[in-house]
Amino acid sequence: MAKSPKTPKTKRIGILTAGGDSPGLNAAIRGVGKTCLNYYGMEIIGFRDGFRGLVENHRLPLDRSTLAGILTVGGTILGTSRDKPHRMVIDGQTQDMTATIVKNYDKWGLDAIVCLGGGGTQKNALRLHQAGLNVITLPKTIDNDVAMTDATFGFATAMDIATETIDRLHSTAHSHHRIIVAEIMGHRAGWLTLGSGIAGGADVILIPEIAYDVEKIADAIKLRSKHGTNFSIVAVAEGAMSREDSRALLAAEKKLERAKNLPEKKAAKNEIANVELRHQGNTMRLAHQLEELTQLESRVTILGYVQRGGTPSAADRLLATRLGSACGDLIHEGVFGVMVAARGDGTEPVPLEKVAGKRKAVPVDHAWVETARRVGTSLGD
């Protein structure tokens, strides 16, 4: 009797969301899930609370009913955390849980694990890939600073929110003849502040990539007053620094690079920590300085987590769905160890080695920077 043909094993895919929450995470989960389930006949398992879910076996089967209705929902149905596989706190102690993750990956018969996250997630995913797992990542962050991709999902929504806030601040600033300083998220990259500042018509935009001189900011505001406009909107990124702080930080970082022994490294790290400590409360300090220099009343608005919450924009839903669908295609093709990058209207798999540990900062000659200068926006330099 002839043997019946062997039925191919159904692929089982794990998926998790790590790092900070971001608009579009659920849309991306849906994009991956529906493509894998409906188009390729795979099985999907969600792991809760980032990489910790892989360690502690906290799972959520993702079927058609689970994926229904989540496209427009903010946050992530899987939950998230900033846990790192190689430095995870378990029972009060920091441990390397990579081996446990590998064991659980095999235990649940996974053929691949999809990690949705920002820069830190790309590094953690690379470590798991190097440990022998089939890994694919999707770029998520409102900061838009993940390397090697045109855009990250979450950014467009956050920029819309920040822009609307700046729009609303104009009326108050104009009515009360004030300077309003709006602090926008972005520790190391100024994409969000720059984009929303231009779109919202901010008079001053301060980003981490361009160190500012508070005297020059005050001069720009006083010039507006001289021309009859006695209010100003200052959009400032969390990580924007004065020239003095920027020079001090750069010098300390260079010391750390040159350090040859432990005492030298410790001293350089202490200098970096001191600069960062001094930078805390920088937005409030900047507002006070501008008030003194311009004699205009200043107020501060800190947007905070409102930028990360709520319904994702149409642009982010589209991007997240496109990247998620392309991820399903790559799994089917057996392409792993890559991030699914946005390239124009398409996508491109980029090796994680080219992404991990890198950051996409705003080039000082970027078109957006030049546009801001052309329309008379002060960048503080």
Sequence and secondary structure as in RCSB ss.txt:
>XXXX:A:sequence
MAKSPKTPKTKRIGILTAGGDSPGLNAAIRGVGKTCLNYYGMEIIGFRDGFRGLVENHRLPLDRSTLAGILTVGG
TILGTSRDKPHRMVIDGQTQDMTATIVKNYDKWGLDAIVCLGGGGTQKNALRLHQAGLNVITLPKTIDNDVAMTD
ATFGFATAMDIATETIDRLHSTAHSHHRIIVAEIMGHRAGWLTLGSGIAGGADVILIPEIAYDVEKIADAIKLRS
KHGTNFSIVAVAEGAMSREDSRALLAAEKKLERAKNLPEKKAAKNEIANVELRHQGNTMRLAHQLEELTQLESRV
TILGYVQRGGTPSAADRLLATRLGSACGDLIHEGVFGVMVAARGDGTEPVPLEKVAGKRKAVPVDHAWVETARRV
GTSLGD
>XXXX:A:secstr
           EEEEEE SS  TTHHHHHHHHHHIIIIIT  EEEEESTTHHHHHHT EEE  HHHHTT TT  S
 TT     BTTBEEETTEEE  HHHHHHHHHHTT SEEEEEESHHHHHHHHHHHHTT  EEEEEB TT  BTT S
  BTHHHHHHHHHHHHHHHHHHHHHHT EEEEEES SS  HHHHHHHHHHT SEEE TTS B HHHHHHHHHHHH
HTT   EEEEEETT  BHHHHHHHHHHHHHHHH  SHHHHHHHHHHHHHHHHHHTTHHHHHHHHHHHHH   EEE
EE GGGGG S   HHHHHHHHHHHHHHHHHHHHT  SEEEEEETTEEEEEEGGGTTT B    TT HHHHHHHHT
T B   
